[in-house]
């Protein structure tokens, strides 16, 4: 666990720096799907880099369990740093940003529905309003904390993949 703290903090701060940079360039970037995908790729690359460094430090070999634990704990720490940074951004730095992002995310959802052939205008107004409210609620403090809870499940899945990538067994022990 201790080995994952520094990489987790580093990845969290890098992720936060990218998020704040995107905010200062154009805050609507934060609501785009590709921004989340790019952030995920950067996190995975950094985890592989730090994981291979850790594997070298411990003798060049690492079991799947150790690799999984390293990746998962680093992502949890990174996620906590990101959560704190986002709460600061949404609640202190720019309290109007959550509503802007909620509106942007709602519009993106409607466009996505249209791209799959659904007509958002055919939905009852109450259902559209419920969608809008659910989107806005995801940017509140409670919504962010709930989102982090669901993110832990995603982190576990990514850690399984990274554990498989980072593991390396000592074949000289085979007989």
N, C-alpha and C positions, 0 to 999 in steps of 0.2 A: 504494500500500500504506500509506504513512504517513498518509494521510487517513482510513483505516479503523481505525486503532489506537484513537483516542480513542472513537469511537462503539462499537467492539467492547468496549472496557473498560467503557464506560457501560452498555451493554445487558447485559453479563455480570454486572455488579454489581447492576443492577436485577433481573435474573432470579434472582440468588442471594438478594437481599433478599426477594423474593416466596416463594422456596422455604423460606427459614428462617422467614418469617412463618407459612407453612402448617404447617411442622414444629411451631412453638410453639403454634399453634391446635389442630391435631389431626394427628399424624404420619401417620395413615392416608390423609390427603388426597394425600400424595406418591405413593401407589400407584394413585390413581384416574386413569382415562383423560381425564376432562374437565380435570384439572389440567394435564396435558401439552398439551392442545389450547388452553387459555387462555394458557399460557406461549408457545406457538407464535404465537398471534395477537398477543400483546403484542410479541414479538420482531419480527414482520413489520411491525407499525405503526411501531415505533421505527426499524427499518431504512429504511422509506419516508420517515419524517420526516428522519432524518440524511442519507439519500441525496439528497433534494430540497434540503436545505441545502448539501450538497457540490456539487450541480449548479449552484446559484446562485453559490457561491463561485468556480467555474471558468468563469463566463461565461454560465450559463443553458442550456448545451447539454452533452450527455454521450452518448457512443456506447454501444451495447449492451455492448461488451467492457469499457469502463471501469465501467459500472454493475454488470456481473456481478462483476468483480474486487473492486470496493468492497464489495458485498454479501457475497460469499464470504469475503473476508478478515475482515470485521467479524464474521461468524458464527463463523469459526474461533477468533478471539480471544475472543469471547463464550463459546464452547463450552469453551475451555481454562480460562477463569475459573470457569465452572460446574463443570467436572470437578474442579478443585482444591477448590472449595467443597464439593462433594458428598463427595469423599474425606475432607475434614476432618470433615464431619458424620458419615459412616459409620464412620470409623476412630478419631477422637479425641473428638468431642463426645458421640456416642451409639453405641457399638459394638454395642448390641443392636438398633438400628434396622434394619439390613439383614435380619435374620431376620424381624422383624415385617412389613416391607414385602414380603419374599419370600412369606410366608404369605398376606398380603393379596392380592398379585398372583396367586398360585396359585388362591385362592378365586374371584377375579374371572375367571380363565381358565375355571374349571369352570362358573361361572354363564353365561359367554358361550357355552360349548359347549352347555349346556342350552337357551339361548335360540335356538340354531340347530337344535334338535331332536335333538342327540346326547345320549346317556346316559353321563355320566362313570363311572357304576358299572359299565358294560359293558366298560370298558377293563381290561386286565390290571393287577394291582397293580404289576408291574415297570414298566409304561409310566407309570402315575401317579407312581411314585417318581422315574422319570427326568425327568418334567415338573417335579416339585417341586425336584429337584436343579438342573436347568437354570435355573429361576427364581431359586433361591438363589444360584447362581454368577454371575448377572448383577449382583449387588450387591457382589461382591468387588472388590478393586483391579484384578485382571486383567480381570474382567468389565466393569468401568466403562471401562477403557482400550479393550477390544474394542468395547464399545458406542459409544464415541466414534469409533472407526474407521468403523463403519457409519453413524454420524451424519454423517460427512463426505460420504457419498454423498447423504444427504437434504439437507444444506446446499447441495450443488451444484445439486440440483433446485430448491430454493427460490430460490437465487441466479439461476437462469435466469429464473424467473418475475419476481423483483424487477428483474432487469436489463431485462426487457421493459417493466416498469412505469416504471422510472426514466429510461430512455433518452429523449433528446429531440434531434432533429437540427436543425441550422440550415438552414431552408428557403431562406434568402437565398443560400446557396451553390449552389443548383440553377440550372442554366441550360438 
